[in-house]
C-alpha cells in the first residue's frame, strides 16, 4: 500500500481537543504495517471506555465525551479509523473494505493494546465495525452504547429479486456524487446537518486531518461501501456477526437522537436479536441530528455516564 499521514501541524490548537496522540502499529494485510492513532485520558487503571467514530468524523467528535469519561474516573480511549483523523491513510480506494477495518480495529485494541473489560461507545460506521469486532470478542467486552447506526444484514441463503436495496435511492445518488468529487469537503456537510450551528473553530476541527484532496480517500471510500445493493459483501458478514451476538447478554444501550437523518431506527436492527439490547429501553435525545455528540453533547455525556456508572455499583 502507498500511505500518507496528515502532518501534525494541522492538528495544532484544535478547540477542546488538546489530547496527546498515541499510535499503534498494525498489519496492512500486504506484509507491511499501518499506524492507527488514538487519544486517551483519565486514570490508566480506570475501567476502559473505547470510542469508535464513523464517517466523515474522527476522534475529535468525541472530545466532550472523552473529557467527561476521564473526569469520572474512566480510562477513555478514542481511536481514529485507518484513513481518517491522524491515522495512516492508504491512497487507493480499493485499499479499504469493512472487513479490513474490522481486522484493523480488532488487532489494535485486543492484540496490541491488549484491552479487557471494554465499554464500547459506537457511532455511525463505528457501530457496524465495532459490533463486528465485539461479535468475536464478547469475553473482553463489558458493555455497549450504540448511537445513530445499525447493523444491516442479508442471509447467505437469500436470493433477492432486486439488487437495489429498498429505500436506498438517495444514498445511491450520494455515492455517485462523492465518487467523482475527489475534493469532497465533508466538514461542510457535517455542519449543514447538525441542528446546532457549529462554530468556525469546530468546523476547522473536523476539517483538520484533510488539508488536501489526497487525504480524503478513506472518507470517500466509506461512502462507496454504504449498503445500497444486496450484493454488498458487508451484509452477509454482518449477518454472521449478528448470529454470534445473539448470545450477548451484557448491558447494551441504544442512545439515539430524534432528528437523525441517516439511521433513525437503527436500533431496531439489533434489539430483537441481542438479549443485552432487548433488556434496556432505547434513549432518544431530543433535537439531535445524526451528529448527536455535537447537538446533544451534555445530554449524551450524562446518559453515557449514567449507564457506565450503573455497572460500577
C-alpha positions in Angstrom: 0.0 0.0 0.0 1.0 3.6 -0.6 0.4 5.5 2.6 0.3 9.2 3.6 -0.2 10.7 7.0 -1.5 14.2 7.8 1.3 16.4 9.2 0.9 17.1 12.9 1.0 20.9 12.3 -2.7 20.7 11.1 -3.8 19.4 14.5 -2.5 22.3 16.5 -4.8 24.4 18.7 -8.0 22.5 17.9 -10.9 23.6 20.1 -11.4 21.4 23.2 -9.0 18.8 21.8 -5.6 19.0 23.4 -5.2 15.3 24.0 -1.8 13.9 23.2 -1.8 11.5 20.2 -0.6 7.9 20.5 0.0 5.3 17.8 -0.2 1.5 17.5 1.3 -0.4 14.6 -1.0 -3.0 12.9 -0.7 -5.2 9.8 -1.8 -3.8 6.4 -2.6 -7.4 5.1 0.1 -7.0 2.4 3.2 -7.6 4.5 3.5 -4.0 5.7 2.3 -2.0 8.6 -0.1 0.9 9.3 -0.2 3.3 12.2 -3.5 3.7 13.9 -3.8 6.8 16.0 -5.7 7.2 19.3 -6.0 9.6 22.2 -6.6 8.7 25.8 -7.4 10.5 29.0 -8.2 9.6 32.6 -6.5 7.2 35.0 -4.6 4.4 33.4 -6.1 1.9 35.9 -9.7 3.1 35.3 -12.3 1.0 33.5 -11.8 1.1 29.8 -14.2 3.1 27.6 -13.4 2.9 23.9 -15.0 5.3 21.5 -15.2 4.4 17.8 -16.4 7.2 15.4 -17.9 6.9 11.9 -17.6 8.8 8.6 -16.9 11.5 7.9 -15.8 12.3 11.5 -12.8 11.3 13.6 -12.0 11.1 17.3 -12.5 14.9 17.5 -16.2 14.2 17.5 -15.9 12.5 21.0 -13.9 15.3 22.6 -16.5 16.2 25.2 -17.3 12.6 26.0 -13.6 11.8 26.3 -13.2 14.6 28.9 -16.4 13.6 30.8 -15.4 9.9 31.0 -11.9 10.8 32.1 -13.2 13.2 34.8 -15.5 10.4 36.1 -12.5 8.0 36.6 -12.6 6.0 33.3 -9.7 5.4 31.0 -11.1 6.9 27.9 -9.6 5.8 24.5 -10.8 7.2 21.2 -9.3 5.7 18.0 -9.1 7.1 14.5 -10.1 4.6 11.9 -7.5 3.9 9.3 -7.8 6.5 6.6 -9.3 9.1 8.9 -8.1 11.5 11.5 -4.4 11.2 12.5 -4.2 7.5 11.4 -2.3 6.4 8.3 -4.2 6.9 5.0 -3.8 4.4 2.2 -4.1 6.3 -1.0 -6.2 3.9 -3.1 -9.9 3.4 -2.6 -9.6 -0.3 -3.1 -7.3 -0.5 -0.1 -10.3 -0.1 2.1 -13.1 -2.6 3.0 -15.3 -3.1 6.0 -13.6 -6.5 6.6 -10.2 -4.8 6.7 -11.5 -2.1 9.1 -12.8 -4.8 11.4 -9.4 -6.6 11.3 -7.5 -3.4 11.9 -9.6 -2.3 14.9 -9.5 -5.8 16.5 -5.8 -6.0 16.2 -5.2 -2.6 17.6 -7.5 -2.9 20.6 -7.0 -6.5 21.6 -3.7 -7.8 20.1 -1.6 -4.6 20.6 -3.3 -2.6 23.4 -4.4 -5.9 25.0 -7.6 -4.3 26.4 -10.1 -6.2 28.6 -13.4 -5.3 30.2 -14.0 -2.8 27.4 -17.1 -0.5 27.5 -17.7 0.4 23.8 -19.3 3.7 22.6 -20.1 3.4 18.9 -21.4 5.9 16.3 -22.3 5.6 12.6 -19.7 3.2 10.8 -18.2 2.7 14.2 -21.3 0.8 15.1 -21.0 -1.7 12.3 -17.3 -2.1 12.7 -17.5 -2.2 16.4 -20.3 -4.7 16.6 -18.4 -6.9 14.1 -15.3 -6.8 16.4 -17.4 -7.4 19.5 -19.1 -10.5 18.0 -15.7 -12.3 18.3 -14.6 -10.5 21.4 -17.6 -10.8 23.7 -15.4 -12.1 26.6 -13.4 -8.9 26.6 -16.4 -6.6 26.2 -18.2 -5.2 29.3 -20.9 -3.2 27.7 -22.0 -1.3 24.5 -23.5 2.1 23.8 -24.6 2.3 20.1 -25.7 5.6 18.6 -27.3 6.6 15.3 -26.2 3.4 13.4 -27.5 -0.1 12.7 -26.4 -3.5 11.6 -27.9 -4.2 8.1 -27.8 -7.8 7.2 -28.7 -10.3 4.5 -28.8 -14.1 4.9 -26.2 -16.0 3.0 -29.0 -18.1 1.6 -31.1 -15.2 0.4 -31.9 -14.8 -3.2 -33.1 -11.2 -3.6 -35.1 -10.4 -6.7 -33.6 -7.0 -6.9 -30.0 -5.8 -6.2 -31.0 -2.3 -5.2 -32.0 -2.3 -1.5 -35.3 -0.8 -0.5 -35.1 2.9 0.3 -31.5 3.3 -0.9 -32.2 5.7 -3.7 -30.9 8.9 -2.0 -27.8 7.1 -0.8 -27.1 5.9 -4.3 -27.2 9.4 -5.6 -24.9 10.5 -2.7 -22.5 7.7 -3.6 -22.3 8.9 -7.2 -21.7 12.5 -6.1 -18.8 11.6 -3.8 -17.3 9.0 -6.3 -16.5 11.7 -8.8 -15.8 14.5 -6.3 -12.2 14.0 -5.2 -12.2 17.2 -3.2 -15.3 16.3 -1.1 -15.3 18.9 1.7 -17.3 16.7 4.1 -16.9 19.0 7.1 -19.3 21.4 5.3 -21.8 18.6 5.0 -21.4 17.9 8.7 -22.0 21.5 9.6 -25.1 21.6 7.5 -26.7 18.5 9.0 -26.4 19.5 12.7 -29.3 21.1 14.3 -26.9 23.3 16.3 -24.9 25.9 14.4 -21.2 24.8 14.6 -18.6 27.5 15.3 -15.9 28.0 12.7 -13.4 26.5 15.3 -15.4 23.3 15.5 -15.8 23.1 11.7 -12.0 23.6 11.5 -11.6 20.6 13.9 -13.5 18.3 11.5 -11.5 19.6 8.5 -8.1 19.5 10.2 -7.0 16.0 9.0 -7.7 16.8 5.4 -5.6 19.7 4.1 -5.7 18.4 0.5 -7.9 16.1 -1.6 -5.2 13.4 -1.4 -6.1 12.8 2.3 -9.8 12.2 1.5 -9.6 8.7 0.0 -10.7 6.9 3.2 -13.7 9.1 3.7 -14.8 8.8 0.1 -14.5 5.0 0.1 -16.7 4.7 3.2 -19.5 6.3 1.1 -19.0 3.7 -1.6 -19.3 0.9 0.9 -22.8 2.0 2.0 -25.2 -0.9 1.8 -27.3 0.3 -1.2 -27.1 -3.1 -3.0 -27.9 -6.6 -1.8 -24.7 -7.9 -3.2 -22.6 -5.8 -0.8 -20.3 -8.3 0.9 -20.7 -6.5 4.2 -24.3 -7.6 4.5 -23.6 -11.3 4.8 -20.6 -10.7 7.1 -22.9 -8.6 9.3 -25.4 -11.5 9.3 -22.8 -13.9 10.7 -21.8 -11.3 13.3 -25.4 -10.8 14.4 -25.8 -14.5 14.8 -22.9 -14.5 17.2 -24.3 -11.5 19.1 -27.5 -13.4 19.9 -25.5 -14.7 22.9 -24.6 -11.2 24.1 -26.4 -10.6 27.4 -24.2 -7.8 28.8 -25.6 -4.2 29.0 -26.3 -2.7 25.6 -27.8 0.8 25.4 -29.2 2.3 22.2 -28.6 6.0 22.6 -30.1 7.8 19.6 -31.4 11.2 18.6 -34.8 12.2 17.2 -33.7 14.1 14.1 -31.1 11.6 12.8 -31.1 11.8 9.0 -29.2 8.6 8.5 -30.3 5.7 10.8 -33.2 7.0 12.9 -34.5 3.5 13.5 -31.1 1.7 13.5 -31.7 0.3 17.0 -34.5 -1.9 15.5 -31.8 -3.9 13.6 -30.2 -5.1 16.8 -32.7 -5.1 19.7 -34.9 -8.0 18.5 -31.8 -10.3 18.2 -29.4 -9.3 21.0 -30.5 -10.1 24.6 -28.5 -7.3 26.2 -30.1 -4.7 23.9 -33.6 -6.1 24.5 -33.2 -5.7 28.2 -32.7 -1.9 28.0 -35.1 0.6 26.5 -33.5 2.9 23.9 -32.9 6.5 24.9 -33.8 9.1 22.2 -32.3 12.5 22.8 -34.3 15.5 21.6 -33.3 17.9 18.8 -30.2 15.9 17.8 -29.1 15.3 14.2 -27.1 12.4 13.0 -24.1 14.1 14.7 -25.7 14.0 18.1 -22.4 14.4 20.1 -22.4 18.0 18.7 -26.2 18.8 19.1 -26.7 17.0 22.4 -23.2 16.9 23.8 -24.1 17.4 27.5 -27.1 15.2 27.4 -25.1 12.5 25.6 -22.4 12.6 28.2 -24.9 12.5 31.0 -26.7 9.4 29.7 -23.4 7.7 28.9 -22.0 8.2 32.4 -25.3 7.2 34.0 -25.2 3.9 32.0 -21.5 3.3 32.7 -21.7 4.2 36.4 -24.7 1.8 36.9 -22.3 -1.0 36.1 -19.7 0.0 38.7 -22.1 -0.2 41.7 
